[in-house]
């Protein structure tokens, strides 16, 4: 990637960073084991929020069971996301996200309504491998790269929806990162792409994913955000998006199977206004137990989804790909078969 080129990152980096839409993100740089240390950090975040320089401040990281208990007792009103990591790490650590929003940056739909409408359904999902095979039989093709000829197709899909800037050449920057990733060990890759194209080579659906490994209780934990889910309006309702995400999952799981870290935990923040959670469910994602947190990100970022709401900012449902689903639908054998459909295999 050339100097100065940046993608429109969803994960950011470890540490403190200013983010789009007047946000300040604090991604934990260490595993927080002791409640006293967490309390110091949380108090600092709260004091920063009171100064009012940012309308949304987020702390996100991995903490111990003792710290999680402390959070539940002292900071519960700020917890947006909380999920135990045992199925990925084998320990008692938690992945948490706490947020401070200023007045005026208020949730569009009440939590009770969002919770009821996004409740995890118990029905089984269509096999991702079957989905991919069905689309392939209809003449669709799959890619994990961005070809030069596709750049001009991507901006109209991602620009108005997610804010990817053509003048900043953000898609080209992603293209270069993907190209560089092909030259390194798969377990070291940190960005992925999934594109479904019709028989004429036009993009029907696309998504990307970005890795931010975080310090956990027993070493690093690979945590990957699946994001920028976008279907071409001409193909809406045809199962394109769940299949696009399924192929993205397959690439991530394949590449990181030899990683020295725990995981991967693949998650997505799903826009409630467009009911992206339904797409996530179709690809195998679920919402963590809401007994610990609402699993809702309030007024996080803007999405150009066509909804006529009072604010461009949206509320998001947090979802993740559980080990149970991975074992049933994304086994190494199934993932290998899924990837066999990829053009320009890596």
N, C-alpha and C positions, 0 to 999 in steps of 0.2 A: 504494500500500500504506500502511496506517495505521501511525503511529508505534508501535514495539514489536512489530509483527508480523514473524515470522521463519518461513521454511520449514525443514524438516529438511534442511539442506544436506549434500550429499555431497562437494563439492569444497572447501568452505571458501574462504578468501581468501588472497591473497599475504601472506607474512610468517608470524609465529608465532601459533598459536591453539590453545587447549585444545579438544579434541573429545570426543565421547561415548566411553564405554567406556574411560575412563582413558588416553586417547591425547593426545600432544602432536604437532602437525603443524607442520612448517617448510616452507612453500612458497616456493621461491626467488624473491627480489625482483629478481634480475638474472641475466643470462646469465653463467655461470661459465666463463671462458675459460682461466684459468691454474691449473695444479695446486696451486700454493702457496696460492692464495686458497681453493680447495676444501678443502685439507688443514686450514686454519685452521677453516673452518666445520664440517668433519666431526669434528675433534677436540673442538670445543665441544659438538656433538651427543652424542658419546660420553661426555664428562664429565657432561653433563646426565643421560644414561641411568644412569650409575653412582650418582647421588644417589638414585635409586629413587622419585622422586616420581610418576613415570608408569610404567605397565607396558609401554607401547608408544610409541616415539618414531620419527617418520617424517620424513625429508627427501625432498622431491620437487622436481625442477626440470629445466631444460635446460642441458646442459654441452657443452663442446667435445670434439673427438676426443682431444685431449691429456689432458683431465681424465678421459675415459672410460678411457683406458689406465691412468692413475694409479689410478682406482677398481678396475680389474681386478687390479692388482698389490697394492694396499694394503688395500682394503676389500671384497673380493669376498664375504666371509662375510656381509656385511650387505645385499648387493644383492638386491632382490626383483624389480624391473622394470628392464629396460634395452632400449631399442629405438632404432635409427637413424631420424632424421627426414627423411632425404634425399628420400624420395618425396613428402613434404609441403612441405618448405622449400627443396629444391635445394642444401642445404649439408651439412656433415659433422657437424652437431650431434646430440646424443642426448637422449632423454627418459629420466630415471632416477628410481628410488625406492629409497631405502635405509632399513632399519628396524632398531631395537634393541628386542627383546622381553625382558622379564625372565623368570627361571626360573618355570615354572608356566604361562606363556602359550605353550604348546608346540603345535606342529602336530599335527592329529588323525591324518592319513594321511601316510605317508612320501612324500617328494618323488618318489622313483622310481616309486611306484605312481600318484600323481597325474599325473605326466608321461606315463606309459604309457597311462593311461585317457583322458586328454584330448588325446592327439596329434591334430593337425589331420588331418582326412580330406581326401582329394583329390577326392572326388566333387563334381560340380557341384551348385549349389543351385537350388531352384525359384525362378523369377523373382519378385522381390518384387511387381512390378506384376501378375503373374498371381495371386499369392496374394490381393492386395487385391481384384482383380476377382472371384475365386471367392467370397470371403466376401460381397461386395456382392450377388452373384447369389443367395446364400442368405438374404438379408434383413438382413444386418448393416450397420451404419453406422459412420462414422468421424468423430472430432472432435479438434480441437487445443485445445479450451477445457475449462473446468470450469463446467458450469451449476449454478445454485443447487440444483436438484433432485438433483444428483449427489453433492454433498458428503457427505450421510449414507450414500451407498453406498460411498464411497471409504474412510472410516475403518475399517469392518470388514475391508477388504482390506489396507490399508496399516498399520493400527494394530498388530494382533498380530504381523504379519510383520516390519515395519521400524521400528516404534516411533513412528509419527506420532501426535502428541498432540492429542486433540480439545479438551481444556481450553485448550491454547495456541493453538488455531485455526490449526494449521500448514497444513492443506489450504486454508483460506480465504486464508491469506497467499499460497500458491502461485496460487490463483485470481486474486487481485488483481495479482500480478506478471504473469501471463499477459495479463490485461486491459490493464495498462499497456503491455505489449509491443506490442499492436496499434496503439498510437498513435505509435510511433516507426518510424524506418527499419528494415526487416527486418535489415539487416546489423549493427544495434546491439542486437538482442535477445540475451538471455543465459539464457533458460529456455524449455523447450518441454514440450508434453504430447501424448500420443497415447492415445486411448481408443477401444476397439471396443465397440459396443453391439448387443445383439440386437434383434429386430424389436419387442420390447416396451419398448425403451429401457433395459434393464438392462445394467450394465457386464459385459462378458465378459472383457476384458483391458485393462490400462492400464500405462503407463510414462511416465517423465519424463526430462528431460535438463537439464544445467546447464553453462554455459560458464565457464571460467576461463582467460582469455588470459594467456599467460606470455611473459616476455621471452626472445627467441631470439637467434641469432647475427646475423640480418639483419632485426631488427624483431620485432613480436609474432607469436605463434603461437596460433591459436585451438584450444584443447583442450577437448573436450566430453565429459562423462561421461554415458553412458546408464545409467539406474538405476531402481530401484523397479519391476522387472519383476514383474507379478503377474497371474495368470490366475484368473478365478472358477473355483472347484473344479468347478462344473457343466459347464464347457467345457474341462476339461483334456484334452489329447490330440487336440484338434480343429484344431490349427494356428493358434490364436488369437494366441499370444504372439509367434511370429516375424513375423506380419503386423502386429501392434501396433508392434513395433520397426521394421519396414520403413517404416511410415508416419511414425514418429518420425524416422528417418534422412532421409526425403524432406523433411520440414519444415526440419531443420537445414541440409541441403545447399542447399536453395532459399534460405533466408534469408541464409546466410553467403557465398553465391557472389560478392557484391560487397564483402565485407569487405576492408579494407586489410591485414589480417594474412595470414600463411600458414595453410594448412590448409583446412578443419577436420580435425583428428584426432579421430575419435569413438571412444571406448573404453568398455569395460564391465568391471566386476569381478564375476565370475560365481561364485556360491556352489557349491563342489564337492559339498557334501552333497546338494543338490537337483539337481545336474548341470545348472545353468543354462547351462553352456558349450554344451550340445547345442542349446539354443534360440538362443544367439548364433551358432553355426555355421549354423543354418538361415536366419538373417537376413544372413549374409555376413561375420560377424566371424571373425577368425583369431587364433591365439596367435603373438606374435612369436618369432623364432628363439631357441630356448632355449640356444644356444651362448654367449649373453651373460649370461643370468640365468635362474633357474627360472621367472620370470613368475608367481610365486605370492605372494599376500599372506597372511602367516601370522597367524591369530587376530586379524583386523582388527576386525570388528564382530559383534554378535549378529544372528541372523536367526531368526525364529519359523517354521521350515520344517517342523515336525512330526517332525524326526529325533530319535530318542532317543539323543543323544550325551552324553558326560560334561560338556560345557561348552556354553553357549549361543553362545559365540563361534565364528565360522566361518573356514575358509580359502577363499581366492578365487583363481580363475584369471583372469589379465589377458588381455583380448582387444581387438582393434581392427578397424576397418573399413578395409581396405587400398585404395589407389588403383586397383589392378587390378579389384577388385570394384565400386568406384564407377563406373569406366569402362564396365564390362559391364552392370551392373544398376541403376545410379543416375545415368545420364546426365541432362543437363538436360531432354531430351525426356521420358524416363521419369518423372523426378521431377514434371514438370508434369502428366503423366497421373495419377500417384498422387494428387497433391494435388487433382485434380478430383473425387475421391471424398469429400473432406472436407466435412462440414457446417460452417457458420459459417466459411467460408474467410477466411484472413487474408493 
